[in-house]
Amino acid sequence: MVVLLFFCAFAKAQEVPASTLLDTETVTAVSDQDPYEPLRPAKAAFYGAVLPGLGQLYNKDYWKLPLVYGALGSSIYAVSFNSNQSERFRTAFKERLAGRIDEFTTVNEDGTTTEIFSDDALLNGQEQFRKRRDLFILVSAGVYILQIVEANVDAHLSQFDVDDELTLGPAIYNDDMGQTMNYGLTINYKF
């Protein structure tokens, strides 16, 4: 009995319908497709860590390079600006404590001085610019890390097969019973 079932299954497996045969023109060889590189995301992240924007260049996303350098440049400029302003207020406060005329004190024609900022205002200004500087240091570090992560994710996603066999699209169906329209999304996969 088992032998008979084996022969029936074997004979059934040997039958190939004509509709399942493929033409040689429609079959693409594995060597014709882009090779899958498992280390591509790691390389992109490494290049982005070595030099900001290099990971985007490795992924051939040249349009992202001005965005990376614009974000890094503006945040580094903000660090420098706030650091300089904090130092100006700090120097002025030190000069005032030493009894000298600082940049925020004007000398009138009659020899008297007028302070533009009080001592408390100088301390508050120094503290505010220092806090902003520290914040923009964190922003700069965040932009640097973000461009590394973006290069890694982009390299990883660029290896996915995104042909027309898998589609996501809107679906609108008419409900015959209730005379209403039903809306939704459909996922279609073509074999």
Disulfide bonds with the S-S distance in Angstrom:
none
